[in-house]
Amino acid sequence: MPQPVRRFAGVVARHGGRVALVLEHQSRWERAHWTVPSGEVEPHETPEQGAARELAEETGLVVAHDELRLVSTSETSSTSWVSRAWNFTAEVEDPRLCVDDPDRQVHEARWFTPHEAITLLASLPYAPMAEPILAHLRWGARHGAALGLRALTGTVAAISSR
């Protein structure tokens, strides 16, 4: 029987040398954490469309899906599921933030320096979410190749950076 596949997409939104993060509380986390705007890609959406929609819902920032640049992909799996994720980056023109998250998981959106963003993202409790973004913020396009395979409490994650 094929494993169900869930698709997720996130955006490293930038403006004036700063990075937008959202304060999000997911039920499996003990507390809220700062992360990039992200969420599940709807069945009718491409990863780019889902990323642009999530960015708008969680921050109010508007970017056309064709203006997004892919920076990493990852796949995490267990014996019962597969999760695929795409991370994009985009420069935004209008930096005004306004949270309108229909899932009610995002409590705040704020701009941070890249150094501050790296410090905050390093505390995320889910490595497949944090590591690709951290690699992009630390090394950007210079990083390139695969970050490798990593065993994570019963899951295996393959992460690559573009």
PABA-868795 format. One line per 4 residues: number of its first residue (from 1); their letters; for each residue x, y, z of N, C-alpha, C. Coordinates in Angstrom, 1 decimal, always signed. Example, Ala and Ser with C-alpha at 12.3 -4.5 7.8 and 13.67 -1.06 7.14 Angstrom:
<batis>
1> as> +13.2:-5.7:+7.8:+12.3:-4.5:+7.8:+13.2:-3.3:+7.8  +12.8:-2.2:+7.1:+13.7:-1.1:+7.1:+12.9:+0.0:+7.9
</batis>
This chain:
<batis>
1> mpqp> +0.8:-1.2:+0.0:+0.0:+0.0:+0.0:+0.9:+1.2:+0.0  +0.6:+2.2:-0.9:+1.5:+3.4:-1.0:+1.3:+4.3:+0.3  +2.4:+4.9:+0.7:+2.4:+5.8:+1.8:+1.7:+7.1:+1.4  +0.9:+7.7:+2.3:+0.3:+9.0:+2.0:+1.4:+10.1:+2.0
5> vrrf> +1.3:+11.0:+1.0:+2.3:+12.0:+0.9:+1.7:+13.4:+1.3  +2.4:+14.1:+2.2:+1.9:+15.4:+2.5:+3.0:+16.4:+2.0  +2.5:+17.5:+1.4:+3.5:+18.5:+0.8:+3.4:+19.8:+1.6  +4.6:+20.4:+1.8:+4.7:+21.6:+2.5:+5.6:+22.6:+1.8
9> agvv> +5.4:+23.9:+2.0:+6.2:+24.9:+1.4:+6.4:+26.1:+2.3  +7.6:+26.7:+2.2:+7.9:+27.9:+3.1:+8.6:+28.9:+2.3  +8.7:+30.1:+2.8:+9.3:+31.2:+2.1:+10.2:+32.0:+3.1  +11.5:+32.2:+2.7:+12.4:+33.1:+3.3:+12.2:+34.5:+2.6
13> arhg> +11.3:+35.3:+3.3:+11.0:+36.6:+2.7:+12.0:+37.6:+3.2  +12.5:+38.4:+2.3:+13.5:+39.4:+2.6:+13.0:+40.8:+2.2  +13.5:+41.8:+3.0:+13.3:+43.2:+2.7:+14.3:+44.0:+3.4  +15.1:+44.8:+2.7:+16.0:+45.7:+3.3:+17.1:+45.0:+4.1
17> grva> +17.5:+43.8:+3.7:+18.5:+43.0:+4.5:+17.9:+42.3:+5.7  +16.6:+42.3:+5.8:+16.0:+41.6:+7.0:+15.2:+40.4:+6.5  +14.8:+39.5:+7.4:+14.1:+38.3:+7.1:+12.8:+38.2:+7.9  +11.7:+37.9:+7.3:+10.4:+37.8:+8.0:+10.3:+36.4:+8.7
21> lvle> +10.0:+36.4:+9.9:+9.7:+35.2:+10.6:+8.3:+35.3:+11.3  +7.7:+34.1:+11.6:+6.4:+34.1:+12.3:+6.5:+33.3:+13.6  +5.8:+33.8:+14.6:+5.8:+33.1:+15.8:+4.6:+32.1:+15.8  +4.9:+30.8:+15.7:+3.9:+29.8:+15.4:+3.9:+28.7:+16.6
25> hqsr> +2.7:+28.3:+16.9:+2.6:+27.2:+17.9:+1.9:+26.0:+17.2  +2.6:+24.9:+17.1:+2.0:+23.7:+16.6:+1.7:+22.8:+17.7  +0.6:+22.0:+17.6:+0.2:+21.2:+18.7:+1.3:+20.2:+19.3  +2.2:+19.8:+18.4:+3.2:+18.9:+18.8:+4.4:+19.5:+19.5
29> wera> +4.4:+20.9:+19.5:+5.5:+21.6:+20.1:+5.0:+22.1:+21.5  +6.0:+22.1:+22.5:+5.6:+22.5:+23.8:+5.3:+24.0:+23.9  +5.9:+24.8:+23.0:+5.7:+26.3:+23.1:+5.8:+26.8:+21.7  +5.5:+28.1:+21.5:+5.6:+28.7:+20.2:+7.1:+28.9:+19.8
33> hwtv> +7.4:+28.8:+18.5:+8.7:+29.0:+18.0:+8.6:+30.0:+16.8  +9.7:+30.7:+16.6:+9.9:+31.5:+15.4:+10.3:+30.6:+14.3  +9.6:+30.8:+13.1:+10.0:+30.0:+12.0:+9.6:+30.8:+10.7  +10.0:+30.3:+9.5:+9.6:+31.0:+8.3:+8.1:+30.7:+8.0
37> psge> +7.5:+31.6:+7.3:+6.1:+31.4:+7.0:+6.0:+30.1:+6.1  +5.2:+29.2:+6.5:+5.1:+27.9:+5.8:+3.8:+27.2:+6.1  +3.5:+26.2:+5.3:+2.4:+25.4:+5.6:+2.1:+24.3:+4.5  +1.0:+23.7:+4.6:+0.7:+22.6:+3.7:+0.2:+23.1:+2.4
41> veph> +0.8:+22.5:+1.3:+0.4:+22.8:-0.1:-0.9:+22.1:-0.3  -1.9:+22.8:-0.8:-3.3:+22.2:-1.1:-3.1:+21.3:-2.3  -4.0:+20.3:-2.5:-3.9:+19.4:-3.6:-3.9:+20.0:-5.0  -4.6:+21.1:-5.1:-4.7:+21.8:-6.4:-3.6:+22.8:-6.7
45> etpe> -2.7:+23.0:-5.7:-1.6:+24.0:-5.8:-0.3:+23.3:-6.2  +0.5:+24.2:-6.9:+2.0:+23.8:-7.0:+2.6:+24.2:-5.7  +3.9:+23.7:-5.5:+4.6:+24.2:-4.3:+4.7:+25.7:-4.3  +5.0:+26.3:-5.4:+5.2:+27.8:-5.5:+3.8:+28.5:-5.1
49> qgaa> +2.7:+28.0:-5.6:+1.4:+28.6:-5.3:+1.1:+28.5:-3.8  +1.4:+27.3:-3.2:+1.2:+27.1:-1.8:+2.0:+28.0:-1.0  +3.3:+28.1:-1.4:+4.2:+29.0:-0.6:+3.8:+30.4:-0.6  +3.4:+30.9:-1.8:+2.9:+32.3:-1.9:+1.6:+32.5:-1.1
53> rela> +0.7:+31.6:-1.1:-0.5:+31.7:-0.3:-0.2:+31.7:+1.2  +0.7:+30.7:+1.7:+1.0:+30.7:+3.1:+1.7:+32.0:+3.5  +2.6:+32.5:+2.7:+3.3:+33.8:+3.0:+2.3:+34.9:+3.2  +1.3:+35.0:+2.3:+0.3:+36.0:+2.5:-0.6:+35.8:+3.7
57> eetg> -1.0:+34.6:+4.0:-1.9:+34.3:+5.1:-1.2:+34.6:+6.5  +0.1:+34.2:+6.5:+0.8:+34.3:+7.8:+1.5:+35.6:+8.1  +1.7:+36.4:+7.0:+2.4:+37.7:+7.2:+1.8:+38.8:+6.5  +0.9:+38.6:+5.6:+0.3:+39.7:+4.8:+1.2:+40.1:+3.7
61> lvva> +2.4:+39.5:+3.5:+3.3:+39.9:+2.4:+2.9:+39.2:+1.1  +2.9:+40.0:+0.1:+2.4:+39.5:-1.2:+3.5:+39.3:-2.2  +3.7:+38.1:-2.7:+4.7:+37.8:-3.7:+4.0:+36.9:-4.8  +4.2:+37.2:-6.0:+3.6:+36.3:-7.1:+4.4:+35.0:-7.0
65> hdel> +3.7:+33.9:-7.2:+4.4:+32.6:-7.1:+5.5:+32.4:-8.1  +5.5:+33.1:-9.2:+6.5:+33.0:-10.2:+7.7:+33.9:-9.9  +7.7:+34.7:-8.8:+8.8:+35.5:-8.3:+9.6:+34.7:-7.2  +9.1:+33.6:-6.8:+9.8:+32.8:-5.8:+11.0:+32.0:-6.4
69> rlvs> +12.1:+31.9:-5.7:+13.3:+31.2:-6.1:+13.5:+30.0:-5.2  +13.5:+28.8:-5.7:+13.7:+27.6:-4.9:+15.1:+27.6:-4.3  +15.2:+27.4:-3.0:+16.5:+27.3:-2.3:+16.8:+25.9:-1.7  +15.7:+25.1:-1.5:+15.9:+23.8:-0.9:+14.7:+22.9:-1.1
73> tset> +14.9:+21.6:-1.1:+13.9:+20.6:-1.0:+14.2:+19.6:+0.1  +13.3:+19.0:+0.6:+13.5:+17.9:+1.6:+12.4:+16.9:+1.5  +12.8:+15.7:+1.9:+11.8:+14.6:+2.0:+12.1:+13.9:+3.3  +11.0:+13.7:+4.1:+11.1:+13.0:+5.4:+10.1:+11.8:+5.3
77> ssts> +10.5:+10.6:+5.8:+9.5:+9.5:+5.7:+9.7:+8.6:+6.9  +8.6:+7.9:+7.1:+8.6:+6.8:+8.1:+7.9:+5.6:+7.4  +7.6:+4.6:+8.2:+6.9:+3.4:+7.5:+5.5:+3.7:+7.2  +4.9:+4.8:+7.7:+3.5:+5.1:+7.4:+3.2:+6.4:+6.7
81> wvsr> +4.2:+7.2:+6.4:+4.0:+8.5:+5.7:+5.2:+9.0:+5.0  +5.0:+10.0:+4.1:+6.1:+10.7:+3.4:+5.7:+12.2:+3.5  +6.7:+13.0:+3.8:+6.5:+14.5:+3.8:+7.5:+15.1:+2.8  +7.1:+15.9:+1.9:+8.0:+16.6:+1.0:+7.8:+18.1:+1.2
85> awnf> +9.0:+18.8:+1.2:+8.9:+20.2:+1.5:+9.8:+21.0:+0.5  +9.3:+22.2:+0.1:+10.1:+23.1:-0.8:+10.2:+24.4:+0.0  +11.4:+24.9:+0.0:+11.7:+26.3:+0.6:+12.1:+27.2:-0.5  +11.5:+28.4:-0.5:+11.8:+29.4:-1.5:+12.3:+30.7:-0.8
89> taev> +12.8:+31.6:-1.6:+13.2:+32.9:-1.1:+12.6:+33.9:-2.1  +12.3:+35.1:-1.6:+11.8:+36.2:-2.4:+12.1:+37.5:-1.7  +12.3:+38.5:-2.5:+12.4:+39.9:-2.0:+11.0:+40.5:-2.1  +10.5:+41.2:-1.0:+9.2:+41.8:-1.0:+9.3:+43.3:-1.1
93> edpr> +8.4:+43.9:-1.8:+8.4:+45.4:-2.0:+7.8:+46.1:-0.8  +6.7:+45.6:-0.4:+6.0:+46.2:+0.7:+6.2:+45.5:+2.0  +6.9:+46.0:+3.0:+7.3:+45.3:+4.2:+6.2:+45.2:+5.3  +5.0:+45.8:+5.1:+4.0:+45.8:+6.1:+3.5:+44.4:+6.4
97> lcvd> +3.5:+44.0:+7.7:+3.1:+42.7:+8.2:+1.7:+42.7:+8.8  +0.9:+41.7:+8.5:-0.4:+41.6:+9.0:-0.8:+40.1:+9.0  -0.9:+39.5:+10.2:-1.2:+38.1:+10.3:-2.7:+37.9:+10.1  -3.0:+36.9:+9.2:-4.4:+36.5:+9.0:-4.4:+35.0:+8.8
101> dpdr> -3.9:+34.3:+9.7:-3.7:+32.8:+9.6:-5.0:+32.1:+9.9  -5.6:+31.4:+8.9:-6.8:+30.7:+9.1:-6.7:+29.5:+10.0  -5.5:+29.0:+10.2:-5.2:+27.9:+11.1:-5.0:+28.3:+12.5  -4.9:+29.6:+12.7:-4.7:+30.2:+14.1:-3.5:+29.7:+14.8
105> qvhe> -2.5:+29.3:+14.1:-1.2:+28.8:+14.7:-0.2:+29.9:+14.8  -0.3:+30.9:+13.9:+0.6:+32.0:+13.9:+0.1:+33.2:+14.7  +0.9:+33.6:+15.7:+0.5:+34.6:+16.6:+1.1:+36.0:+16.3  +2.2:+36.0:+15.6:+2.9:+37.3:+15.3:+3.8:+37.1:+14.1
109> arwf> +4.1:+38.2:+13.4:+5.1:+38.2:+12.3:+6.0:+39.4:+12.6  +7.3:+39.2:+12.3:+8.2:+40.3:+12.6:+9.5:+40.2:+11.7  +10.1:+41.3:+11.5:+11.4:+41.3:+10.7:+12.6:+41.1:+11.6  +13.6:+40.3:+11.2:+14.8:+40.1:+11.9:+16.0:+40.2:+11.0
113> tphe> +17.1:+40.5:+11.6:+18.4:+40.4:+10.9:+18.6:+39.0:+10.6  +19.4:+38.6:+9.5:+19.7:+37.2:+9.3:+20.4:+36.6:+10.5  +21.3:+37.2:+11.2:+21.9:+36.7:+12.4:+20.8:+36.3:+13.5  +19.9:+37.3:+13.7:+18.8:+37.0:+14.7:+18.0:+35.8:+14.2
117> aitl> +17.6:+35.8:+12.9:+16.8:+34.7:+12.4:+17.5:+33.3:+12.6  +18.8:+33.3:+12.3:+19.5:+32.0:+12.5:+19.5:+31.6:+13.9  +19.7:+32.5:+14.9:+19.6:+32.2:+16.3:+18.2:+31.6:+16.7  +17.2:+32.3:+16.2:+15.8:+31.8:+16.5:+15.5:+30.5:+15.9
121> lasl> +15.8:+30.3:+14.6:+15.5:+29.1:+13.9:+16.3:+27.9:+14.4  +17.4:+28.1:+15.0:+18.2:+27.0:+15.5:+17.5:+26.3:+16.7  +16.5:+26.9:+17.3:+15.8:+26.3:+18.4:+14.5:+25.6:+18.0  +14.3:+25.5:+16.7:+13.1:+24.8:+16.2:+13.2:+23.3:+16.6
125> pyap> +12.1:+22.7:+17.1:+12.2:+21.3:+17.6:+12.1:+20.3:+16.4  +12.0:+20.7:+15.2:+11.9:+19.8:+14.1:+13.0:+20.1:+13.0  +14.0:+19.3:+13.0:+15.2:+19.5:+12.2:+14.9:+19.6:+10.7  +14.0:+18.7:+10.2:+13.7:+18.8:+8.7:+13.1:+20.2:+8.3
129> maep> +12.5:+20.9:+9.3:+12.0:+22.2:+9.0:+13.1:+23.2:+9.1  +14.0:+23.1:+10.1:+15.0:+24.1:+10.4:+16.2:+24.0:+9.6  +16.8:+22.8:+9.3:+18.1:+22.7:+8.7:+18.2:+23.3:+7.3  +17.2:+23.1:+6.4:+17.4:+23.7:+5.1:+17.4:+25.2:+5.1
133> ilah> +16.5:+25.8:+6.0:+16.5:+27.2:+6.1:+17.8:+27.8:+6.7  +18.2:+27.1:+7.7:+19.5:+27.5:+8.4:+20.7:+27.4:+7.4  +20.7:+26.4:+6.6:+21.8:+26.3:+5.6:+21.7:+27.4:+4.6  +20.5:+27.7:+4.1:+20.3:+28.9:+3.2:+20.8:+30.2:+3.8
137> lrwg> +20.4:+30.4:+5.0:+20.7:+31.7:+5.7:+22.2:+31.8:+6.0  +22.8:+30.7:+6.3:+24.2:+30.7:+6.7:+25.1:+30.7:+5.4  +24.8:+30.0:+4.4:+25.7:+29.8:+3.3:+25.1:+30.2:+1.9  +23.8:+30.5:+1.9:+23.1:+30.9:+0.7:+23.4:+30.1:-0.5
141> arhg> +23.6:+30.6:-1.7:+23.8:+29.9:-2.9:+25.1:+29.2:-2.9  +26.1:+29.6:-2.1:+27.4:+29.0:-2.1:+27.3:+27.6:-1.6  +26.3:+27.3:-0.8:+26.2:+26.0:-0.2:+26.1:+24.8:-1.2  +25.1:+25.0:-2.1:+24.9:+24.1:-3.2:+24.5:+22.7:-2.8
145> aalg> +25.3:+21.7:-2.8:+25.0:+20.3:-2.8:+24.1:+19.8:-1.6  +23.9:+18.5:-1.6:+23.1:+17.9:-0.6:+23.7:+18.1:+0.8  +22.8:+18.3:+1.8:+23.2:+18.4:+3.1:+23.4:+17.1:+3.8  +22.8:+16.1:+3.1:+23.0:+14.7:+3.6:+21.8:+14.0:+4.2
149> lral> +22.0:+12.8:+4.7:+20.9:+12.1:+5.3:+21.1:+12.1:+6.8  +20.0:+12.1:+7.5:+20.1:+12.2:+9.0:+19.0:+11.4:+9.6  +19.3:+10.5:+10.5:+18.2:+9.8:+11.2:+17.6:+10.6:+12.2  +16.3:+10.7:+12.3:+15.5:+11.5:+13.2:+14.4:+10.8:+13.8
153> tgtv> +14.6:+10.3:+15.0:+13.5:+9.5:+15.7:+12.6:+8.7:+14.9  +13.1:+7.7:+14.2:+12.3:+6.9:+13.4:+12.0:+7.4:+12.0  +12.6:+8.5:+11.6:+12.4:+9.0:+10.3:+13.7:+9.2:+9.6  +13.7:+9.3:+8.3:+15.0:+9.6:+7.6:+14.6:+10.8:+6.7
157> aais> +15.5:+11.8:+6.8:+15.3:+13.0:+6.0:+16.4:+13.1:+5.0  +16.0:+13.4:+3.8:+17.0:+13.7:+2.7:+16.8:+15.2:+2.4  +17.8:+16.0:+2.6:+17.7:+17.4:+2.4:+18.7:+17.9:+1.4  +18.2:+18.7:+0.4:+19.2:+19.3:-0.5:+19.0:+20.8:-0.6
161> sr> +20.0:+21.5:-0.9:+20.0:+22.9:-1.0:+20.4:+23.3:-2.4  +19.7:+24.3:-3.0:+19.9:+24.7:-4.3:+20.7:+26.0:-4.3
</batis>
